[in-house]
Amino acid sequence: MKKYVWGLAAIAIMVIGFALPSQAASFKVGDTDWTLGGSARLDVGWRLSDYGDVPAGANDSTTDFFLSNPGNSRIFAKAVYGKMTGYVELGLGAESEIRTRHIYASYDMGGGNSLLVGRTWTALAEDSPNQRLWDDDTLVGFGDLYAGRHEQIRFIHTQDKMTFQIALEDVIVEDPSVDIEFLKDEDGHITDITEVANRFGLPDNYTLENMLPAIILSLSYDAGNFLITPSLYAQTYTLKGNAEGVKDVDVTSYALALDAAVKAAGVTVSGEIWWGQNLSIFGLDMRSGASTTFGAPIPNNTLDDIKDVKSMGGWLQLAAPIKPGTLYAGAGYQQADTELSGTAYEDTVSTWGAFINYEYEITTNFSITPELAYFNYGKDAVKGDNKLGNETFVGAHFQYNF
């Protein structure tokens, strides 16, 4: 019900915005320059779900109409005082919950150097495609590596066409404490390792020991019609054994990413490729009913350590201005090892997606983007009638920036 209430409210905002000047409010209080603004967003359309291989007699597909906030409508305030800049942005989630999207302060140190402290985007794989439906998904879970927003201390140096960034961030931890006793037979042996993998479980005999922050490096070269940005992410923490005979387990995640864009004759081709280890921390798994978590480490067979899991992916997008709007078309793919041994299991799992949309600005800062998007969940790690199905979205994304 909350989604529909928000949907009606968003429509009202957009209708009012259609008739009013649409721009952020800028004003001065003393020596401080203020800017206030926001963005109201709404998705409407149909979601066609194919559930893949299902038991005989089970429902294998559904078609649902949706009218909802995609989860990233927001308001913001920006203050600039001399060399200091403060920024706060609050978001309205899909269930009408209020959350902090950004809150940070930055200081211009001069000479192309600046320091940022607070919560904002991670500098890893910063670019994303313009895919809109399914909560402004941008092909996340189907090729786009989305590292999200995190608390951080970031140093930025800009010189000519180059921008270098280094940041220290909070570590993202997956809960390792899972009761796996029900998986053992009367002799204490694990009866089904896939069930353990599904829960990403180790016995509840560990205490988290987090000694180091995550580190992110990014170097961007922008020549106007050509942009390339390699970036790196690394973090590690220790599950310290707190029972006799339980050894420490180190959990290390890292990612290498390369984003690039080329503009020629008004057409822009952009894309991203990435590769790394234990990257489920970034929410790569959009599948339902899978027996493993995409890109997540799994316990070894003796449950005293983990198996690190590699994954990779990328996306490609074409953006072409076709009056009166812009046409976007793109596709993405990602793949992860399973680290499960034996003929009963797949060596890898994969997903892919594709979309085409047309972004049309009806009036200043008020746009509508009709879109067709397709997402394929691939196969489950356990072989045999293991297709996980696919989803197709047909609809439109409304956006009013104020």
C-alpha positions, -999 to 999 in steps of 0.1 A, spaced: 0 0 0 29 24 8 42 20 -27 9 31 -42 6 60 -18 41 71 -28 33 65 -65 3 89 -63 23 115 -44 51 113 -70 26 118 -98 12 149 -81 47 163 -76 55 157 -113 22 173 -125 29 204 -103 65 204 -116 53 203 -152 37 237 -147 64 253 -125 100 264 -131 122 234 -125 155 241 -110 174 238 -77 170 268 -53 202 288 -48 206 315 -22 232 331 1 231 333 39 259 355 52 291 342 35 277 308 27 262 298 -6 233 273 -4 217 251 -29 185 230 -22 170 205 -46 160 170 -52 146 144 -76 111 127 -76 111 93 -95 84 69 -105 83 36 -124 53 21 -141 48 -9 -163 47 -47 -163 70 -74 -150 69 -107 -168 86 -134 -147 96 -169 -160 107 -191 -131 127 -215 -152 127 -252 -143 101 -257 -116 85 -289 -101 56 -304 -121 24 -286 -113 41 -254 -99 34 -220 -114 62 -213 -139 54 -177 -148 36 -146 -137 28 -111 -151 26 -82 -126 17 -45 -130 38 -21 -109 35 16 -101 62 24 -75 90 46 -63 122 29 -76 138 36 -42 161 65 -51 140 96 -50 158 122 -29 163 157 -16 196 175 -10 213 205 5 247 219 -4 266 246 14 298 263 2 318 285 26 352 296 12 372 264 6 347 242 25 318 224 10 291 204 29 266 181 13 236 162 27 212 140 7 183 120 20 165 93 0 130 79 1 132 42 -2 107 19 -19 88 13 13 88 50 22 117 47 46 140 77 50 177 70 47 210 90 43 224 87 8 252 112 12 266 133 40 301 146 37 324 177 39 352 185 15 381 209 17 399 225 -12 436 224 -3 447 242 -34 471 230 -61 444 206 -74 442 188 -41 411 182 -20 401 161 10 366 146 15 353 131 47 320 114 52 296 91 33 293 92 -5 300 71 -36 328 46 -36 355 54 -63 355 18 -76 339 14 -111 320 47 -108 303 46 -142 270 28 -148 247 23 -178 214 42 -181 191 12 -175 161 24 -155 134 -1 -147 135 -25 -118 145 2 -92 170 21 -114 189 -12 -116 217 0 -141 223 -37 -149 235 -44 -113 236 -81 -109 239 -85 -147 273 -70 -154 275 -36 -136 298 -36 -105 281 -13 -81 301 -6 -50 275 17 -34 280 45 -9 302 42 22 318 62 50 353 72 39 383 96 39 393 104 4 422 124 -11 417 138 -46 444 153 -68 435 168 -102 461 180 -127 455 188 -164 434 158 -177 442 135 -149 424 128 -116 439 106 -89 419 94 -59 428 73 -29 403 65 -2 400 46 31 366 31 38 346 11 62 349 -27 57 319 -46 44 314 -77 65 292 -108 57 278 -126 87 297 -158 91 278 -171 122 255 -198 110 243 -229 128 253 -258 106 246 -286 131 214 -296 113 235 -304 82 255 -331 99 246 -368 101 249 -389 132 286 -393 127 292 -355 125 298 -354 88 284 -328 64 257 -344 43 253 -317 16 280 -291 10 256 -271 -13 234 -264 17 264 -250 35 274 -230 5 239 -216 3 242 -202 38 278 -191 35 282 -207 68 310 -214 93 303 -227 128 294 -200 154 329 -201 170 343 -168 157 347 -132 167 351 -106 141 385 -88 142 387 -59 118 422 -43 118 424 -25 85 401 -3 64 392 -10 28 414 9 3 403 22 -31 426 37 -58 413 54 -89 431 72 -118 411 89 -145 422 104 -178 396 127 -195 404 141 -229 369 153 -236 359 128 -262 378 100 -245 376 89 -209 393 60 -192 394 51 -155 411 21 -140 403 15 -103 411 -10 -75 394 -21 -43 408 -43 -15 396 -52 20 404 -79 45 392 -90 80 397 -119 103 373 -143 118 392 -150 150 386 -185 165 372 -182 200 370 -219 209 397 -245 214 410 -260 181 392 -234 159 417 -216 137 415 -180 125 400 -174 90 410 -145 69 384 -131 45 398 -110 16 379 -93 -11 394 -74 -40 384 -60 -74 400 -45 -104 378 -24 -128 382 -5 -160 357 21 -171 359 39 -205 339 61 -228 344 73 -264 324 100 -280 324 105 -318 300 123 -341 278 129 -311 274 91 -303 289 79 -270 301 43 -265 308 34 -229 316 3 -209 332 -14 -180 350 -47 -173 359 -60 -138 373 -90 -121 379 -99 -84 375 -122 -54 347 -126 -29 326 -97 -44 292 -107 -31 298 -79 -6 286 -56 -35 252 -73 -39 259 -90 -72 232 -116 -67 197 -107 -80 186 -143 -85 158 -161 -66 160 -197 -54 197 -202 -61 216 -227 -40 247 -205 -38 253 -167 -34 269 -152 -65 305 -144 -59 305 -154 -22 332 -174 -5 320 -208 7 332 -231 36 357 -258 28 346 -294 33 361 -296 68 344 -263 78 376 -248 93 383 -224 65 368 -208 34 372 -212 -4 377 -179 -21 355 -173 -51 364 -154 -82 340 -135 -104 341 -112 -134 318 -92 -156 312 -60 -176 287 -40 -197 286 -20 -229 263 9 -238 255 30 -269 240 65 -264 228 83 -295 210 117 -295 179 113 -316 158 144 -314 140 153 -293 157 128 -268 185 103 -265 184 66 -273 203 42 -250 209 5 -257 232 -17 -236 239 -52 -223 259 -68 -195 272 -102 -184 288 -116 -152 302 -149 -142 313 -165 -109 331 -197 -100 312 -220 -76 342 -238 -61 320 -269 -57 337 -301 -68 320 -331 -84 300 -339 -115 268 -329 -97 277 -292 -98 284 -265 -124 319 -250 -124 305 -215 -129 272 -196 -128 264 -166 -149 237 -139 -155 232 -114 -183 208 -86 -192 200 -62 -220 179 -30 -224 168 -3 -248 152 30 -238 145 65 -250 150 94 -226 128 123 -235 128 156 -216 92 169 -217 100 201 -200 130 215 -181 142 187 -158 111 166 -162 117 135 -183 100 102 -193 120 72 -203 101 43 -220 122 11 -216 123 -26 -225 146 -46 -203 154 -83 -201 173 -102 -174 185 -138 -175 194 -156 -143 213 -185 -159 216 -219 -143 219 -229 -106 251 -244 -93 234 -278 -88 229 -296 -122 197 -310 -134 166 -290 -143 185 -260 -129 175 -231 -151 166 -201 -128 145 -183 -154 143 -147 -166 124 -115 -163 112 -89 -188 102 -54 -179 81 -31 -201 72 3 -189 85 38 -183 106 58 -158 94 93 -148 119 117 -133 114 153 -121 145 171 -108 139 202 -88 
